[in-house]
Amino acid sequence: MRTIDLILLLNDFKKNNRIFVETDDQRLPVVDLEVVDDEIILKTSSKMHGLKNWEFLILLNKKAYYEMPVFYNNKDGQHQLFGFRVADDCLLLG
């Protein structure tokens, strides 16, 4: 998924929803992002509170990022983000 597509989709949700990366067995809060080789890499942590939707959108909403694909890391390595779902007032990216 490109960054601009994710931004447009997330704009429809509550600003205080928390952002998580959902893997097979866990939900990890997104705490930051990093740009590496024209890719957005979501940073997660099991020890911190995740970003709220409005905070996440502020980090993402930069014109230079719009065409970059979004990735996340899990135990199997790096995966491209293809969508998300909503559960319990959380946005679960995966």
HELIX and SHEET records of a PDB file:
HELIX    1   1 THR A    3  LEU A   10  1                                   8    
HELIX    2   2 ASN A   53  LEU A   60  1                                   8    
HELIX    3   3 LYS A   63  TYR A   65  5                                   3    
SHEET    1   A 7 GLY A  77  GLN A  80  0                                        
SHEET    2   A 7 VAL A  70  ASN A  74 -1                                        
SHEET    3   A 7 GLU A  39  THR A  44  1                                        
SHEET    4   A 7 ARG A  27  VAL A  36 -1                                        
SHEET    5   A 7 ARG A  18  GLU A  22 -1                                        
SHEET    6   A 7 CYS A  90  LEU A  93  1                                        
SHEET    7   A 7 PHE A  84  ALA A  87 -1                                        
END                                                                             
